[in-house]
Amino acid sequence: MKILSYSKNTSLIASLSVLAIAFNAYAVDNLMSSQSYTGAIIVPNAQVMDTGDISYLYGQGVPYKGKTSELDNILFSVGLFDGFEAAGRIVTKTYDCHLYPNVPNYNPNCGNGMRDLSASFKYQLPFVKDWTGFDFAIGVQDFGGAASNFETYYAVADFEPDFVPARFSAGYGKSEVSHGVLNGPFASLEYQPLDFVQLIAEHDSNQFNAGLKVFTPENYLPLDTQVSFQYQFYTSGNADIDIWSVAASAPLMGFSESRRVNELTLEDKITVEQAHHKFAGVVQLKTALVDEGFLNVRISADDIGLNVALENRRYNRNQVDGVGVALGIISSYVGEGMLQDLGVKSYQQQNIRLFNLVNDIPMMEVITSAPCYREFVKTGEPCKTLFVRTSDVKKSYAKANFGEEVARSGFGRTQVIVSPALYHNTATEYGVFDYSLALATNLYTPLWKGAALDVRHVMPLAESDDFEDGEIWGDNGFENEVDRILFHQTFLLPYNLTTQFSFGQVYGSFLGFLNETQYASNSGRHILGAEYANFSAQDKYDSRGKAILDATPIIGHYTYSRPDWNWQGKVQAGQFWKGDEGVRVTTSHWLGDVRVDASYQTTKAVGSSEAEDFVTLSVAIPLTPWRDMSPDYVQLRGIDQFVYAVQTRVGDSHNNLGEGLGVDTGLQHNIERQYFNRNRIGESYYYENRQRLRNAYLKYLEAVK
C-alpha cells in the first residue's frame, strides 16, 4: 500500500532521528523481522537471538513476483550458540491444495500456488565491536535446496549511539528475492522511544519501507517470554498487502540450569537440612534417600569413607539432576559421628563415594567430601574435591562391598512412559502439514541387572486427509497396535565398553535382534560404537503391493563432545535400515535439555547407481516434568526426548520427496538414551555442569521442604 511519496519518506527518517534525542534512552530490543532473521521489517541488522532462546513467528506479506504478495510466513528460529542463530521458514499461499498435477484431489485453481521450506543462518562476528565500535554479521537466507525463491547472502553492520535509543544498520546483499530486494546496498533505522515500541524506517535495496513494532518488555511475562507485533504501514513499492506478523520467544527448558542461582531465599532451609550431619546415622540417611524415590539404595563403609549406590528414575530429563539431589542429601547427612561409628579411619575427612546406577548397573562414580560439598551448596563456590569417573566403575563398585542388602529394589517397577508419536510431511506440494498423530504408551519394566522388558502400544488420535485416504502417503499412518515388544540385556564390559542385546518385534511387523556396543572415554568427549541388527518383515508387501525388504543395518559411529561449547559432532557410516549405504554427519547443539541437530547425509539406495543427498534439521525436547512422580511399582512419566525434524534434498535439480534413507534402528531404550544420558556423560560434562548439581538440590529443597 503506497501512502507517501519518496520525498516524504526521507523526511520521515529525518524526523525519527530528531525525535530520538527528545526521549529517555532505552536499550534497543532485538526482534525478528518479517524475513528469516533478526532485523527491521525486511532488512537484517547485525544482531542475533540470545543463546538458548526459541522464537515462533506467523505473519503475512512476502516479497514475491515483483511485489509484496499475500503469502503466509511461518518462522521458527533459535539462538544456537553465542553469536549464531538458525531459522526454518515456510512460505505458502495455500495449506491443503495439491500443487502436483495428476495426483489425487489435484485442484487446478491453486496449481499456481506458492509453498517453500527453507533454512537460514546468521553469525555475528566476535571481537569486531571491540575494535571498531560496530557490530558486524554475515548471513544466508534460504540456504541450499533445488528451488531457492528467497536465497540471499548478506553482510551487515550496525551501531547504537549512547545518546539515543536507536540502531543504525547498513549492509550489502546478493539476492534472488523478487524485484531486487536485498540485492545491493541496504540500510535501516530502528528507533525505540519506549521500552515496548519501535519505529522503523528502511531501504531494502529497491524500495523504502516504514513500520512499527509493539512488544512486551523483557522479563515482563512469566518464563521470560516476550510477545511482539509488527506492522509495515508504508512502502514505496507495489504491494497486495501490508506486511504484518506476531511473534513469541522464550528460553528453552533447562538452559539456565547450569548457571549459578541466588540461594538467599533458601538460606534457612539449607541451614536446617545441613544440620542433619551433626547427629544422623546410616538409617536416617537411607530413609532420606528412599523417601525421595531413589531405588536400589546400598550403603557401605571402608577405611576411606562412606560408599553409597543408588538409582535415579525420578529426574528423567537429565541424570545430572538426580545426582545433584542425591549428593545434596548425602552431604547433609554424613558427618564425623556417623563415619566414626562405622569404623572409618579417616572419618575427619568425611569422604563420600556415590555410584550412579542404571538398571542396577554402575555407570558413574562421584567422589567428594561432605564438608566441601556442603560449603558448595551454601555459597556456590565450586568444590575442589569433586571428581567424576566413568572408567573402571565396575571394579570400584565391587571393591565397595555393598553386600546383599538393598533398600527399595528396582526389580519389576514398571515405568509407563506416555508421549505423542508423530509421522509428518512438512511444506510439500501435497500440503503444508500432513500428519498422523498417535498416543504412544510404553511399558518399560526392569528385571534383573541390565535386563528389561520393553512394550509399546500406539493409538491413533488424528490425521490429515492425505494420511487418512491412504492414496498419497500409503502405509505411513499409525495403526492401533502393539508396535514394539523387546527384551533387552545390557552388560558392562572391561575397557569402558557397554553392550546391549535386544530381541523381539519393532515397527509393528519386524522380528529379529539387535546388538549395539559402545566405548566411552572417561572424559566423555569420545564415544565410539557400532550396531548390527537383523529383522525380518512379517508383512512381505505393503498396501500398494510393493515388497517390504528385511532390515540388516550395520552402522559404525563416532561422537565427539565439547560440553564447554554445548556441542557434539557425530559421524555414522555403513548400511542403514532400508539397505542404503553411505554416511550421515550431524552437528548437535545443546540448549539446556533441548538438542538442536543439523544433519547431512549421502546414501545410495538399494539398486540405485547414484547417491541421494539430504539436509535435516531437528529439535529433540524432553516431554516430562523436571521431577517425575516417585517410582513405585507403577510410575507414570513422560518421555526423555520427542524429536521433530524437517528434511530437504540438496545437490540436485529437483526436490522430490525421499524414501526414508539414512535411518538407523533408533530404539527408544538404546545405550545412548538409557545408559549414557543422551550421550551427556563423563568428567568433562559434569565439570561444566557443577552448578546444575547444586541447582538441582536447591530446586528440590524449594519444592519439597
C-alpha positions in Angstrom: 0.0 0.0 0.0 1.5 3.3 -1.1 0.5 6.3 1.0 3.6 8.6 1.0 5.9 9.9 -1.7 9.6 9.3 -1.9 10.4 12.8 -0.5 8.0 12.3 2.4 9.7 9.0 3.2 13.1 10.7 3.5 11.5 13.3 5.8 10.2 10.5 7.9 13.7 9.1 8.5 15.0 12.6 9.4 12.1 13.2 11.8 12.7 9.9 13.6 16.3 10.9 14.1 15.3 14.3 15.6 12.7 12.8 17.8 15.1 10.3 19.2 17.1 13.0 21.1 14.0 14.2 22.9 13.2 10.9 24.7 14.9 9.0 27.5 17.1 6.2 26.2 16.2 2.5 26.3 18.3 -0.4 25.2 17.1 -1.4 21.7 15.5 -4.8 21.8 16.5 -7.5 19.2 13.3 -8.6 17.4 12.6 -10.8 14.4 12.0 -9.2 11.0 9.4 -10.5 8.6 12.1 -12.5 6.9 14.3 -15.3 8.3 16.5 -13.3 10.7 16.5 -10.6 13.4 16.2 -7.2 11.9 13.9 -4.3 10.9 11.0 -5.2 8.6 12.7 -6.8 5.6 16.3 -5.6 6.2 18.6 -7.6 8.6 20.6 -5.9 11.3 23.9 -7.2 12.9 22.1 -8.6 16.0 21.3 -12.2 16.7 19.0 -14.0 19.1 20.1 -14.7 22.6 21.7 -18.2 23.0 19.0 -20.6 24.2 16.0 -18.6 23.0 13.5 -20.1 20.6 11.0 -18.0 18.6 7.9 -18.6 16.6 6.5 -16.0 14.1 3.4 -16.0 12.0 2.6 -13.2 9.5 1.5 -12.2 6.1 3.3 -10.4 3.3 6.4 -11.6 1.4 8.4 -10.2 -1.5 7.4 -12.4 -4.4 6.7 -11.9 -8.2 7.6 -8.2 -8.3 5.6 -7.0 -5.2 4.7 -7.7 -1.6 2.4 -10.7 -2.2 -0.3 -12.0 0.0 1.6 -15.1 1.3 1.7 -16.6 4.8 5.0 -16.5 6.6 5.8 -19.1 9.3 9.1 -19.0 11.0 10.9 -21.0 13.7 14.2 -19.7 14.9 16.7 -20.4 17.7 19.8 -18.9 19.2 22.1 -21.9 18.9 25.3 -20.5 20.5 26.9 -17.2 21.2 26.6 -15.1 18.1 24.7 -17.6 16.0 21.1 -18.0 15.1 19.3 -20.5 12.8 15.8 -20.5 11.4 13.4 -22.7 9.5 10.8 -21.0 7.4 7.6 -21.9 5.5 6.1 -19.5 2.9 2.8 -20.7 1.5 -0.3 -19.4 -0.4 -2.5 -22.4 0.5 -2.4 -25.1 3.1 -4.0 -28.3 1.7 -4.2 -27.7 -2.0 -2.2 -30.3 -4.1 0.3 -28.4 -6.3 1.3 -31.5 -8.3 -0.8 -32.2 -11.4 -2.2 -35.7 -11.9 -2.4 -36.6 -8.3 -5.5 -37.5 -6.2 -7.6 -34.4 -5.3 -5.5 -32.1 -7.5 -7.1 -28.6 -7.6 -6.2 -26.6 -10.7 -7.4 -23.4 -9.1 -4.4 -23.5 -6.7 -1.9 -25.1 -9.1 0.0 -21.8 -9.3 0.2 -21.5 -5.5 3.4 -21.0 -3.6 4.9 -23.3 -1.0 8.5 -23.1 0.2 10.5 -24.6 3.0 13.9 -23.1 3.7 16.7 -22.8 6.3 18.6 -19.6 7.2 21.6 -18.8 9.4 23.2 -15.6 10.7 26.5 -15.2 12.6 27.7 -12.1 14.5 31.5 -11.9 14.3 33.1 -11.7 17.7 35.7 -9.0 18.7 34.7 -6.7 15.8 32.8 -4.3 18.2 35.8 -4.2 20.5 38.0 -3.0 17.6 35.5 -0.7 15.7 32.5 0.1 18.0 30.2 -1.6 15.4 28.5 -5.0 15.4 29.1 -7.0 12.2 27.2 -10.1 11.0 27.1 -12.3 7.9 24.2 -14.5 7.0 22.4 -16.6 4.4 18.6 -16.9 3.8 17.1 -19.9 2.0 20.3 -21.9 2.0 20.6 -24.9 -0.4 17.8 -26.8 -1.9 16.7 -27.2 -5.5 14.2 -24.2 -5.5 15.6 -21.2 -3.8 12.9 -18.5 -4.1 14.4 -16.3 -1.3 18.1 -17.1 -1.5 20.1 -14.2 0.0 23.7 -13.7 1.1 24.4 -10.6 3.1 26.8 -8.7 5.3 25.6 -6.0 7.7 27.0 -3.7 10.4 25.1 -1.7 12.9 25.7 1.0 15.5 23.8 2.0 18.7 24.8 5.5 19.9 24.8 6.2 23.7 22.7 9.3 23.5 19.6 7.9 21.7 17.7 4.6 21.9 18.2 3.8 18.2 20.1 1.3 16.0 21.5 2.3 12.6 22.2 -0.6 10.2 23.8 -0.7 6.8 24.9 -3.6 4.6 25.2 -5.3 1.2 23.4 -8.3 -0.2 23.4 -10.7 -3.1 19.8 -11.9 -3.5 17.4 -13.9 -5.6 14.4 -12.4 -3.9 11.8 -10.8 -6.1 12.3 -7.3 -7.6 15.8 -6.8 -6.3 15.1 -6.9 -2.5 18.4 -7.1 -0.7 20.3 -7.3 -4.0 22.7 -4.5 -3.3 23.2 -1.9 -0.5 20.5 -1.6 2.2 20.0 0.3 5.4 17.6 0.7 8.3 16.9 2.7 11.4 15.2 1.2 14.5 14.1 3.8 17.0 12.8 2.8 20.4 11.3 5.8 22.3 9.6 3.5 24.9 10.6 0.1 26.2 7.7 -1.5 24.3 7.6 0.3 21.0 10.0 0.6 18.0 9.5 2.8 14.9 11.3 1.6 11.8 12.4 3.0 8.5 14.5 1.1 6.0 15.7 0.9 2.4 15.8 -2.7 1.2 17.9 -2.1 -1.9 14.8 -1.4 -4.0 12.2 0.4 -2.0 11.6 2.4 1.1 9.5 0.9 4.0 8.3 2.1 7.3 6.6 0.4 10.2 6.3 -0.2 13.9 6.8 -3.0 16.4 4.9 -3.2 19.7 6.1 -5.8 22.2 6.2 -6.8 25.9 9.3 -5.5 27.8 11.8 -8.2 28.7 11.1 -10.1 32.0 7.5 -8.8 31.9 5.8 -12.1 31.2 6.4 -15.5 33.0 9.2 -17.7 31.9 11.0 -14.7 30.3 8.6 -14.9 27.4 8.4 -12.0 25.0 5.5 -11.3 22.6 5.6 -8.8 19.7 3.5 -7.4 16.9 4.9 -5.9 13.7 3.2 -3.8 11.1 4.5 -2.2 7.9 2.3 0.9 7.3 4.2 2.2 4.3 6.1 1.0 1.3 7.2 2.8 -1.9 6.8 -0.4 -3.9 3.9 -2.4 -5.2 2.0 -4.4 -2.5 -1.1 -6.6 -2.3 -1.0 -6.5 1.5 0.7 -4.6 4.3 3.3 -6.8 6.0 2.3 -7.8 9.5 3.4 -10.5 11.9 3.0 -11.7 15.5 5.9 -13.5 17.3 6.7 -15.1 20.7 10.1 -16.1 22.1 11.2 -17.8 25.3 14.3 -19.6 26.7 14.4 -23.3 26.1 13.8 -25.6 29.1 16.8 -26.4 31.2 19.1 -23.8 29.5 19.7 -21.8 32.7 20.1 -24.9 35.0 23.9 -24.7 34.8 24.1 -21.0 35.9 24.6 -20.0 39.5 21.4 -19.2 41.3 20.6 -17.0 44.3 20.5 -19.1 47.4 19.5 -16.4 49.8 15.8 -17.3 49.7 16.7 -20.8 50.7 19.3 -20.0 53.3 17.1 -21.1 56.2 16.2 -24.4 54.5 19.8 -25.1 53.7 20.8 -24.5 57.3 18.1 -26.8 58.7 18.9 -29.6 56.2 22.7 -29.4 56.7 22.3 -29.7 60.5 21.5 -33.4 60.0 25.1 -34.3 59.7 25.7 -33.5 63.4 23.5 -36.3 64.7 22.2 -38.5 61.9 23.1 -42.2 61.4 23.0 -44.5 58.4 19.4 -45.4 58.9 18.3 -41.7 58.7 20.4 -41.2 55.5 19.0 -44.3 53.9 15.4 -43.2 54.8 16.0 -39.7 53.3 17.2 -41.2 50.0 14.4 -43.8 49.8 11.8 -41.1 50.7 13.0 -39.0 47.7 12.3 -42.0 45.5 15.8 -43.3 44.8 15.9 -47.1 44.1 18.4 -49.9 44.7 19.9 -47.9 47.6 23.0 -49.6 49.1 25.4 -48.2 51.8 28.7 -49.5 53.0 31.9 -48.1 54.6 35.6 -48.7 54.3 38.7 -47.1 55.7 38.5 -44.2 53.2 34.8 -43.1 53.8 31.2 -43.8 53.0 30.0 -45.6 49.9 26.5 -45.1 48.5 24.9 -46.7 45.5 21.5 -45.7 44.1 19.4 -45.4 41.0 17.5 -42.4 39.8 14.3 -42.9 37.9 12.6 -39.7 39.0 14.7 -36.9 37.4 14.4 -38.1 33.8 15.3 -35.0 31.9 18.9 -35.3 32.9 20.8 -37.7 35.2 22.8 -34.7 36.5 19.7 -33.5 38.4 19.3 -36.9 40.1 23.0 -37.0 41.0 22.8 -33.4 42.3 19.8 -34.1 44.6 21.5 -37.3 45.9 24.8 -35.6 46.6 23.0 -32.7 48.4 21.1 -35.2 50.6 24.1 -37.4 51.3 26.4 -34.5 52.2 23.7 -33.1 54.5 23.5 -36.3 56.5 27.1 -37.5 56.5 29.2 -36.3 59.5 32.1 -37.3 61.7 29.8 -39.1 64.2 28.3 -41.4 61.5 31.6 -42.3 60.0 33.3 -42.9 63.4 30.5 -45.2 64.4 31.1 -47.1 61.1 34.8 -47.5 61.9 36.0 -45.3 59.1 39.7 -44.4 59.9 39.7 -41.2 58.0 36.4 -40.0 59.4 37.5 -36.4 59.8 37.8 -36.0 56.1 34.1 -37.2 55.7 34.8 -38.7 52.2 31.8 -39.8 50.1 31.8 -42.1 47.1 28.5 -42.2 45.1 27.7 -44.8 42.5 25.0 -43.8 40.0 23.2 -46.9 38.8 21.1 -47.5 35.6 19.0 -50.7 35.7 21.2 -51.7 38.7 24.4 -51.3 36.6 27.0 -48.9 38.0 27.6 -46.3 35.2 29.3 -43.5 37.1 31.3 -42.8 40.3 31.4 -39.4 42.1 33.9 -38.8 44.8 33.8 -35.8 47.1 33.9 -34.8 50.8 30.9 -33.9 52.8 32.2 -30.6 54.3 33.4 -29.4 50.9 30.2 -30.2 49.2 28.1 -28.6 52.0 30.0 -25.4 51.5 29.4 -25.6 47.8 25.7 -25.9 48.4 25.8 -22.9 50.7 27.9 -20.5 48.7 28.0 -21.7 45.1 31.8 -21.8 45.1 32.8 -25.0 43.3 34.1 -27.8 45.4 37.7 -28.6 44.6 37.3 -32.2 45.9 34.7 -33.2 43.4 35.7 -35.9 41.0 33.7 -37.9 38.4 34.7 -41.2 36.9 33.1 -43.4 34.2 36.1 -45.7 33.7 36.6 -48.9 35.7 33.5 -48.1 37.7 32.6 -51.8 37.8 35.8 -52.6 39.7 35.3 -49.7 42.1 31.8 -50.8 42.7 32.9 -54.4 43.5 35.5 -53.1 46.0 32.8 -51.1 47.9 31.5 -54.5 49.3 27.8 -53.4 49.4 26.7 -56.9 50.2 23.1 -58.2 49.5 21.0 -55.7 51.4 19.1 -53.3 49.1 16.6 -50.7 50.1 13.7 -50.2 47.7 14.7 -52.6 45.0 14.0 -51.5 41.4 13.1 -55.1 40.3 9.7 -55.1 38.5 8.9 -51.4 38.9 7.2 -50.6 35.7 7.5 -47.2 34.1 4.5 -46.2 32.0 6.0 -43.7 29.6 3.3 -41.6 27.8 4.2 -39.4 24.8 2.9 -38.3 21.4 4.0 -40.1 18.3 4.1 -38.2 15.1 4.6 -39.0 11.4 4.5 -35.9 9.3 5.5 -34.3 6.0 6.0 -30.5 6.1 5.7 -28.0 3.3 5.4 -30.4 0.5 3.4 -29.9 -2.7 0.7 -32.0 -1.2 0.2 -29.8 1.9 1.8 -27.5 4.4 1.5 -30.0 7.2 0.3 -33.6 6.6 0.4 -35.7 9.7 -0.5 -38.8 11.6 -0.7 -38.3 15.4 -0.9 -41.1 17.9 -0.6 -41.6 21.7 2.4 -43.9 22.5 2.2 -45.8 25.8 5.5 -47.6 26.6 5.7 -50.1 29.4 9.4 -50.4 30.5 10.0 -53.0 33.2 13.5 -53.5 34.6 14.1 -57.1 35.7 17.5 -58.3 37.0 20.7 -56.4 36.5 20.8 -54.9 33.0 17.6 -56.7 31.9 14.3 -55.1 30.9 11.1 -55.8 29.1 10.0 -53.1 26.6 6.5 -53.0 25.2 4.9 -50.1 23.4 1.3 -49.6 22.2 0.3 -46.8 19.8 -3.3 -45.5 19.5 -4.1 -43.1 16.6 -5.6 -39.8 17.6 -5.8 -37.7 14.5 -4.5 -37.5 10.9 -4.7 -35.2 7.9 -6.7 -36.1 4.8 -3.7 -37.2 2.8 -2.8 -39.7 5.5 -6.4 -40.8 6.1 -7.4 -41.6 2.5 -4.1 -43.6 2.0 -3.8 -42.6 -1.6 -0.7 -40.4 -1.2 1.1 -41.4 2.0 0.1 -45.0 1.7 1.0 -47.1 4.8 2.8 -44.3 6.6 0.0 -43.6 9.1 -0.3 -45.1 12.6 -2.4 -48.1 13.3 -3.9 -49.2 16.6 -1.4 -51.9 17.6 1.4 -53.0 19.8 4.3 -52.0 17.6 7.2 -52.9 19.9 7.9 -55.9 22.1 11.6 -56.3 23.1 13.7 -57.9 25.7 16.9 -56.0 26.5 20.0 -57.4 28.2 22.9 -55.0 28.9 26.4 -55.8 30.1 29.2 -53.6 31.4 32.4 -54.9 29.8 36.1 -54.1 30.5 37.8 -51.2 28.8 34.7 -48.9 29.2 32.6 -51.0 26.8 28.9 -51.2 27.2 26.9 -53.7 25.1 23.2 -54.3 24.8 21.3 -57.2 23.1 17.7 -56.7 22.1 15.3 -59.4 20.9 11.8 -59.2 19.6 9.5 -57.1 17.5 9.9 -53.5 16.2 8.0 -51.2 13.8 4.9 -53.4 14.1 5.9 -56.3 11.9 9.7 -56.8 12.0 11.0 -59.7 14.1 14.7 -60.1 14.9 17.5 -58.9 17.1 19.9 -56.0 17.6 23.3 -55.6 19.2 24.9 -52.3 19.9 28.3 -51.9 21.6 29.8 -48.6 22.6 33.0 -47.3 24.1 33.1 -44.0 26.1 36.2 -42.3 27.3 36.4 -41.2 31.0 36.1 -37.5 29.9 33.0 -38.3 27.9 34.4 -36.5 24.9 34.9 -39.6 22.8 32.2 -42.2 22.1 32.8 -45.0 19.6 30.3 -47.6 18.7 28.6 -50.0 16.3 25.3 -51.6 15.8 24.2 -54.7 13.9 20.6 -55.9 13.5 18.7 -58.5 11.6 14.9 -58.0 11.4 12.6 -59.9 9.0 9.4 -58.3 7.8 6.4 -60.4 8.6 4.3 -58.5 6.1 6.0 -59.0 2.8 4.1 -56.4 0.8 2.5 -53.0 1.6 -1.0 -52.0 0.6 0.2 -51.0 -2.8 1.8 -54.3 -3.5 5.4 -53.1 -3.0 7.8 -55.6 -1.5 9.0 -54.8 2.1 12.6 -55.7 2.5 14.2 -57.3 5.5 16.3 -54.9 7.6 20.0 -55.7 8.3 21.6 -52.4 9.3 25.4 -52.4 10.1 26.4 -49.0 11.3 29.6 -47.7 12.9 29.6 -44.3 14.6 31.8 -41.8 16.4 30.7 -38.9 18.6 32.9 -36.1 19.8 31.6 -33.9 22.6 32.6 -30.4 23.8 30.4 -29.7 26.9 32.1 -26.3 27.2 30.7 -25.4 23.8 27.4 -27.2 24.4 28.2 -29.1 21.2 28.5 -32.6 19.8 29.5 -33.9 16.4 28.6 -37.3 15.2 29.5 -39.4 12.1 27.6 -42.6 11.1 28.6 -44.8 8.2 27.5 -48.2 6.9 24.4 -49.8 5.8 21.2 -48.3 7.1 17.7 -49.7 7.9 16.4 -49.7 4.3 19.6 -51.2 2.9 21.0 -47.9 1.6 24.7 -47.4 2.1 26.5 -44.2 2.9 27.4 -41.6 5.6 25.5 -39.2 7.8 27.2 -36.3 9.7 25.4 -34.5 12.5 26.2 -31.3 14.4 24.3 -31.0 17.7 23.9 -28.0 19.9 22.6 -28.4 23.4 20.4 -25.6 24.9 19.8 -26.9 28.4 18.0 -30.3 27.9 16.9 -29.4 24.3 19.1 -30.6 21.5 19.1 -28.9 18.1 20.5 -31.1 15.2 21.6 -30.3 11.7 22.5 -33.4 9.6 23.9 -34.0 6.1 23.5 -37.5 4.7 24.6 -39.0 1.4 23.4 -42.6 0.8 22.9 -44.8 -2.2 19.6 -46.7 -2.2 19.4 -50.4 -3.0 19.5 -50.9 -6.8 20.5 -47.2 -7.4 23.6 -46.1 -9.2 23.7 -42.6 -7.6 23.7 -41.3 -4.1 21.0 -39.0 -2.8 21.9 -36.1 -0.5 19.6 -34.6 2.2 19.9 -32.0 4.9 17.8 -32.5 8.0 17.1 -30.0 10.8 15.5 -31.4 14.0 14.9 -30.5 17.6 14.7 -33.0 20.5 12.7 -31.9 23.5 12.1 -33.8 26.8 8.3 -34.0 27.4 8.3 -34.8 31.1 8.3 -32.7 34.3 11.7 -31.8 35.9 10.7 -34.1 38.8 8.5 -37.0 37.9 6.3 -38.9 40.3 8.1 -41.2 42.8 8.8 -44.6 41.1 6.5 -47.1 42.8 5.6 -50.5 41.2 3.9 -48.4 38.5 5.3 -45.0 37.7 3.6 -42.7 35.2 6.1 -40.3 33.4 6.8 -38.5 30.1 9.4 -39.2 27.5 13.1 -38.1 27.7 13.1 -36.8 24.2 10.5 -36.0 21.5 12.0 -35.3 18.1 10.6 -33.1 15.4 12.5 -33.0 12.1 12.2 -31.5 8.6 14.3 -32.6 5.6 15.1 -31.2 2.2 17.0 -32.6 -0.8 20.2 -30.8 -1.8 22.7 -31.0 -4.6 20.1 -31.9 -7.2 18.0 -30.2 -9.9 14.7 -31.4 -8.2 13.4 -31.6 -4.7 11.4 -34.8 -4.9 10.4 -36.5 -1.6 12.8 -39.0 -0.2 12.2 -42.6 0.7 13.3 -42.6 4.3 17.1 -43.2 3.6 19.8 -42.8 6.2 17.7 -44.3 9.0 19.1 -46.3 11.9 17.2 -48.7 14.2 16.5 -45.8 16.6 15.4 -47.8 19.7 13.9 -45.6 22.5 15.8 -47.6 25.1 19.2 -47.8 23.4 22.6 -47.3 25.1 22.8 -43.6 24.2 19.5 -42.7 25.9 19.1 -45.3 28.6 22.6 -45.6 29.9 24.6 -42.6 28.5 22.1 -39.9 29.5 21.6 -38.9 25.8 25.4 -39.0 25.4 25.8 -36.5 28.2 28.3 -38.3 30.4 31.9 -38.2 31.7 34.1 -35.9 33.6 34.0 -33.0 31.2 30.2 -32.8 31.1 29.9 -32.9 34.9 32.7 -30.3 35.3 30.8 -27.9 33.0 27.5 -28.6 34.9 28.8 -28.3 38.5 26.3 -25.5 39.2 23.5 -27.6 37.9 24.3 -30.3 40.5 23.8 -27.6 43.2 20.8 -26.0 41.5 19.0 -29.4 41.4 19.4 -29.8 45.1 18.2 -26.2 45.7 15.1 -26.8 43.5 14.5 -30.0 45.5 14.6 -28.1 48.7 12.3 -25.4 47.3 9.8 -28.0 46.0 9.7 -30.4 48.9 10.9 -28.9 52.2 
